[in-house]
Amino acid sequence: MYDRTKALMARGAEFLGSEWAILCGAMSWVSERNLVSAISNAGGFGVIACGAMTPELLDGEIAGTKALTSKPFGVNLITMHPQLFDLIGVCAKHGVGHVVLAGGIPPKGSVEAIKESGAKVICFAPTLALGKKLLRSGADALVIEGMEAGGHIGPVSTSVLAQEILPELAADNLVFVAGGIGRGEAMAGYLEMGACGAQLGTRFACASESIAHPDFKKAFFRASARDAVASVQVDPRLPVIPVRALKNKGTEEFTAKQIEVAKLLDAGGIDMGEAQLQIEHFWAGALRRAVIDGDVENGSIMAGQSVGMVTKEEPVTDIIAALLTECEAALAQRRAA
Ligand SMILES: Cc1cc2nc3c(=O)[nH]c(=O)nc-3n(C[C@H](O)[C@H](O)[C@H](O)COP(=O)(O)O)c2cc1C
């Protein structure tokens, strides 16, 4: 079944050790043991979102996930986490096979430390030049993620990144495509361009197995693509990595927070490092409020533009089956034409 898809995903699936080269991108608070194990059990590749977890919490989450699946899964670590190397140690202790480094260029020694444990390293490549550099520094695979995605985003769309990066790198390297993929037809297009697999977040966030609050899920089901907007930078001195989330009171409050922090900077009350930390912390707390507490007014409902294609709660197996069916049909149609 799904022979054409299987053939185009073969390299990616072999690398991940999964049946299908479909990653569920790590989503802070959402990608915990239940969703991650469900994805891996369904033949995809689940990734635990470490986010701001302490090494102890990550230790428990990996153990909990292992109790629910014997299939491979990965762990996503944020490069600016102050205990990054301890977290790498926790992954090594558990024999985690794949570590995804997110949130910026990996700090010196981190890629080496992961590889020493025998794990594979997956990095996000924001540009072709950085992608090449990451591969030279030891990254085993790349994810290119366009600005259609939910969560923290770069400035370039998936389709442009794919055109710039896949023809150059995908034949000799493993490149997964993420951002705005809601259906299998889009997956088929990127696979045909040389991608070895796809990463989706938004499409999986409201799966039956996701522990996200029912009100968080309802907000997804009601939303259309244009409701998933990128946050704006208010002060030129305070760079903000845009976050794509559903418009609500929280997104307005984020703008107000930036103004407040900028004023504190003006007054000399805080330094630049502290200012940036305060802005980053605002989102960390806000995402938890939306996902766990169901506060969809004040929390941050991170979602990609594909949110309009998320219309109901479905088991992970159904979502993956739909993606594969759509992908296979698209590939077959093109072959027949
Ligand atoms: C609610 C939410 C939380 C996310 N949290 C993280 C995170 O903690 N780390 C990360 O690397 N990516 C995070 N992402 C991005 C996803 O891993 C994934 O790459 C992205 O959702 C793919 O694009 P899509 O949303 O268009 O499918 C998050 C996305 C969402 C929707």
The ligand as a MOL file (V3000), in Angstrom:
LIG
                    3D

  0  0  0     0  0            999 V3000
M  V30 BEGIN CTAB
M  V30 COUNTS 31 33 0 0 0
M  V30 BEGIN ATOM
M  V30 1 C 1.3860 24.7060 19.4950 0
M  V30 2 C 2.7480 24.6100 18.8350 0
M  V30 3 C 3.8960 24.5500 19.6300 0
M  V30 4 C 5.1690 24.4080 19.0410 0
M  V30 5 N 6.2750 24.2920 19.8470 0
M  V30 6 C 7.4940 24.0360 19.2830 0
M  V30 7 C 8.6370 23.7880 20.1030 0
M  V30 8 O 8.5580 23.7880 21.3280 0
M  V30 9 N 9.8260 23.5340 19.4810 0
M  V30 10 C 9.9300 23.5000 18.1110 0
M  V30 11 O 11.0310 23.2580 17.5980 0
M  V30 12 N 8.8610 23.7290 17.3120 0
M  V30 13 C 7.6570 23.9730 17.8680 0
M  V30 14 N 6.5500 24.1320 17.0460 0
M  V30 15 C 6.6950 23.9130 15.5840 0
M  V30 16 C 6.3870 22.4400 15.2230 0
M  V30 17 O 7.3410 21.5650 15.7560 0
M  V30 18 C 6.3510 22.1970 13.7110 0
M  V30 19 O 7.6310 22.3480 13.1590 0
M  V30 20 C 5.3950 23.1220 12.9970 0
M  V30 21 O 4.1600 23.0960 13.6650 0
M  V30 22 C 5.2300 22.6620 11.5400 0
M  V30 23 O 4.4420 23.5290 10.8120 0
M  V30 24 P 2.8150 23.4270 10.7500 0
M  V30 25 O 2.3340 23.9490 12.0660 0
M  V30 26 O 2.4790 24.3070 9.6230 0
M  V30 27 O 2.4870 21.9950 10.5370 0
M  V30 28 C 5.2840 24.3200 17.6210 0
M  V30 29 C 4.1120 24.4060 16.8250 0
M  V30 30 C 2.8670 24.5350 17.4050 0
M  V30 31 C 1.6420 24.5930 16.5270 0
M  V30 END ATOM
M  V30 BEGIN BOND
M  V30 1 1 1 2
M  V30 2 1 2 3
M  V30 3 2 2 30
M  V30 4 2 3 4
M  V30 5 1 4 5
M  V30 6 1 4 28
M  V30 7 2 5 6
M  V30 8 1 6 7
M  V30 9 1 6 13
M  V30 10 2 7 8
M  V30 11 1 7 9
M  V30 12 1 9 10
M  V30 13 2 10 11
M  V30 14 1 10 12
M  V30 15 2 12 13
M  V30 16 1 13 14
M  V30 17 1 14 15
M  V30 18 1 14 28
M  V30 19 1 15 16
M  V30 20 1 16 17
M  V30 21 1 16 18
M  V30 22 1 18 19
M  V30 23 1 18 20
M  V30 24 1 20 21
M  V30 25 1 20 22
M  V30 26 1 22 23
M  V30 27 1 23 24
M  V30 28 2 24 25
M  V30 29 1 24 26
M  V30 30 1 24 27
M  V30 31 2 28 29
M  V30 32 1 29 30
M  V30 33 1 30 31
M  V30 END BOND
M  V30 END CTAB
M  END
